[in-house]
């Protein structure tokens, strides 16, 4: 409870064990960046991948976000 995986699933280890299958969940985290790179190619097509920046990253790291030279 209190995690994305815990709050948005109707599955459990007990149910999956009884059905002799893996737990079905919405979230997966890779163990390392290398592992993530391999897994991404297994589960996603190139056109399904998107790059984006959060607004707080832009505010913190963009030198001239507001257009005012300082």
RARA-V670073 format. One record per residue. N is the residue number from 1. RES is the residue in three letters. SS is DSSP state (H for helix, E for strand, - for the rest). OMEGA is omega in degrees with one decimal (none if undefined). BURIAL is I if it has 9 or more other C-alpha atoms within 8 Angstrom, else O. Layout:
n,res,ss,omega,burial
N,RES,SS,OMEGA,BURIAL
N,RES,SS,OMEGA,BURIAL
This chain:
n,res,ss,omega,burial
1,UNK,-,177.3,O
2,UNK,-,175.5,O
3,UNK,-,177.8,O
4,UNK,H,-179.4,O
5,UNK,H,-177.8,I
6,UNK,H,-175.2,O
7,UNK,H,-174.0,O
8,UNK,-,177.1,O
9,UNK,-,172.6,I
10,UNK,-,-178.0,O
11,UNK,-,177.3,I
12,UNK,-,176.9,O
13,UNK,H,-179.0,O
14,UNK,H,-179.4,O
15,UNK,H,-179.4,O
16,UNK,H,176.4,I
17,UNK,H,179.7,I
18,UNK,H,179.1,O
19,UNK,H,-178.5,O
20,UNK,-,-179.7,O
21,UNK,-,176.4,O
22,UNK,-,175.5,O
23,UNK,-,175.9,O
24,UNK,-,179.3,O
25,UNK,-,-178.6,I
26,UNK,-,-171.1,O
27,UNK,-,172.0,O
28,UNK,-,175.7,O
29,UNK,-,178.0,O
30,UNK,-,-178.5,O
31,UNK,-,-178.4,O
32,UNK,-,176.5,O
33,UNK,H,178.3,O
34,UNK,H,178.0,O
35,UNK,H,179.3,I
36,UNK,H,-179.6,I
37,UNK,H,178.0,O
38,UNK,H,-176.8,O
39,UNK,H,179.2,I
40,UNK,H,-179.9,O
41,UNK,H,177.2,O
42,UNK,H,-168.4,O
43,UNK,H,-174.7,O
44,UNK,-,170.9,O
45,UNK,-,-179.8,O
46,UNK,H,-178.0,O
47,UNK,H,177.5,O
48,UNK,H,-178.3,O
49,UNK,-,-178.4,O
50,UNK,-,173.6,O
51,UNK,-,177.1,O
52,UNK,-,175.5,O
53,UNK,-,174.6,O
54,UNK,-,-178.2,O
55,UNK,H,179.6,O
56,UNK,H,174.6,O
57,UNK,H,179.0,I
58,UNK,H,-178.9,I
59,UNK,H,-177.4,O
60,UNK,H,-167.8,O
61,UNK,H,178.9,O
62,UNK,-,-175.2,O
63,UNK,-,-171.6,O
64,UNK,-,-177.0,O
65,UNK,-,-175.8,O
66,UNK,-,179.1,O
67,UNK,-,179.2,O
68,UNK,-,178.1,O
69,UNK,-,-177.4,O
70,UNK,-,none,O
